[in-house]
Amino acid sequence: MKVPPTLVKRVGLPLALLLARTWRYTLLGPGREAARDPRRSKVAFVCWHESLLPPLWLHRGEGVAIIVSEARDGQYLADFTEAIGFALLRGSSTRGGAKALLGATRALEAGGSLAITPDGPRGPRREMKPGVLSAAARAGAVVIPVHAEADRAWRLRSWDRFMIPKPFARLRMVYGTPFTVERGPAGEAAAMERVKVGMDEVVNLAQWPARAETATA
């Protein structure tokens, strides 16, 4: 039995906002200062779809844009991200891709930030899709790999095993080394390899227990 979207928005959304307020963050990684700098400009955060909730909450109200699927199941994420101050760009790799790419490029060129889930909206899990860095290349943006893990969380039975940290969970949020993408096929191909390595690094560093110097948000 599917839950009506209106019920999810009226009941589920307030509960999600209340839950997120209990999370406690620890920030790690060489890119954490650049990521948290209020003066940052043209930054593309790359995050696996499964760990999207923690960075969304931490960067709420910062005017970050995010591409949300036009499919019905993307509406739940859209309601949450819009409620906490994200700009929504509709589209995905399968539907509305050109429109989403144009919106993402314009958002970055205007000096804004963008959240990218390179394996979204429907997977396969942790598999980088081609073209995900095109907007960053066109806008001359800085790319920062991001990953988060919780000391206790629920995992949905979805294609990505989507993580929902439990109440008062401790979160390890890792920002990788920032880099830029050169325009053109060769530049994007090189950046894809670099972001794959960067994502592996932040995923490993985010695991519990801690193995690095920390900065608590």
N, C-alpha and C positions, 0 to 999 in steps of 0.2 A: 504493500500500500504506500503510495507516494504522498508525502506531506505537501499540502497546498503552499505555493510560494508566498502567498499573503500571510499565512500563519507563521512561516519561517521568519519573515521580515518583522512581524509584530512581536513574536515571542523569542525566536532564536537569536535575532540580532542584539537585543538588549542583554541577553544572557552571555553572548560572546564578548560584548564590550565589558561587562562586569568581570568575566573570567580573565580577560587580558590585563586588566588593571592589577591583578595579583601577581603577575609574573615579575621575576627579578633577573636582571641581565648582567652578564659579565662580557666585556668586549675584548677581543683578541685580534692579533694580526697586524701586519705592516700598513694596511690601508685604513685602519680605524679612524685615524685623525682626519684624513682627507674625507672620509665618508660622513663624519660627524661635524665637519666644518660648515657653519651656517652660511659662509660666503662661497661655498662650492658652486661650480658652474659646469654645465654639460657633463654630467656624470651618469653612466649607465650601470646600474647594479644588476649583476647576473646571479640568479638564484634558482636552484632546483625547485620544481613546483611543490614537492612534498614539504619543504621547510619554509614556505612563503609567509605563514602567519606571524612568526616572531619579527622579521624585518618590517613587515607592514605596520605592526603596532609601534615599533620603536621609531619609525620614520613618519608617523602620522602627523598630519597638519603641516608638512614641509613642502607641499605642492608637487610631490612626485607624481609622475604619470605612470599608468600601468595598462598594458594591453589585456583586455578581458574578452574571453570567448563570446561569440554571438549566440552560441548554443544555450539551451534552457538551463543546463547545469552551471553555466557561467554566471547566472544571475545572482546566485547566493554570494559568490565572491564579490560581484559588483556591488551588491548592497552593503557589504562590510567595508570594502575599500572606500566607497563613496562617503559612508558615514564617518570615517576617520580622516577625511580630507585629501583623498587621492583624486587626481584627474583621470577619468576613464577614457581609454581609447578602444573602441570596439573592433574586433577582428581576431584572426588567428592564422595559423599556417594553412588551414583548410577553407576558412570562410572569411571574406573581408580582409585578406592579407595585404593587398595593395593599399587599401584605405588605412589600415593600422600602421603600415610602414611609413606612409606619408605623415600621419599624425605624430608618430614617434620622432621622425626626423625634425619636424617643425618644433616639437616640444624641446628637443635638445638644442636646436639652433637658436632658440629664444633664451638659452641659458638655463633651462630647467634640468631636472633629473628624471630618469626613466628606470622602471623596474622591468627586467626581462626574465622570463622563465623559459629557458631554451629547450626544455622537454615538454612544455605545455602546448595545448591544453589537455591532450589525451595520450601523451606518451609516444613511444615507450619510455619507461622510467630511466632517468639519468642518461638519456641519449640525446646528444646535441643535434639540433636540426640545422640544416644549411640556411644561410641568410639571416640568422638571428642577430648578427652584428652589423647588418647593412646600415641601419639608422645611425649607429655610433660612428661608422666610417664616413658617412655622408656629412655628419655634423661635426666631425673632428672631436668627438667626445672621449672622455676618460672612462675606461671600463674597470669595474671593481668586482671580482668574484666574492660572493657572500654565501655563508651557510650557517645554520643554527641547529643546535641539538638541546634537548631538555633532559633533566635528570629523571623526569617522569612525565609520560605523555600517553595519550590515546593515539592509536594508528587506525585510520579508516581502512576498510577492505576495498580500496579503490586501486586503480592502475598504478598510482604513485605511492601508495601507503601513506597518505596525507597525515601529517603530524599535528595534533592539537595538544599543546602542553596542558597539564592538569593544573588545578588551582595551586597557587604559590610555588609553581615549578621554578627551578633555577635554570636559566638559559645561557648557553655558551654561544655567543655570536661572533663569528670570525670574518674579517675582511681581508681579502688577499691583496697582493701587490698591484697597485693601479698601473694600467698601461693604455696606450692609444692604438687605434686601428688605422692603418694606411688605406687610402681609397684604392679600389680596384680589386680584381679577383685574387691576385697574389697576396695583397695586404690582408684581405679578409681571411684567406686560407691560413696564413701565418697566425693571425689573431685567434682563429678557431683552435689551433693547436695549443696556443698559449693559454686560452681560457680553459681548455680541457685539463691542462696541467694545474692551473690555478684552482679549479673546482676540486680536483683530487686533494690538493693541499689543504684547502679550507675545510673540506669534509673530515679529513684525518685530524686536523687540529681541534675541531669542534667536539670530538668524542670525549666522554668522561672516562677517567679523571683528567684534571688539567695537567698539561705538560709545558706550559709557557707562562710568561709574565702576563699579568692581567690588568685590565682597567675597568672598573665597575661603573656602569651607567647610573 
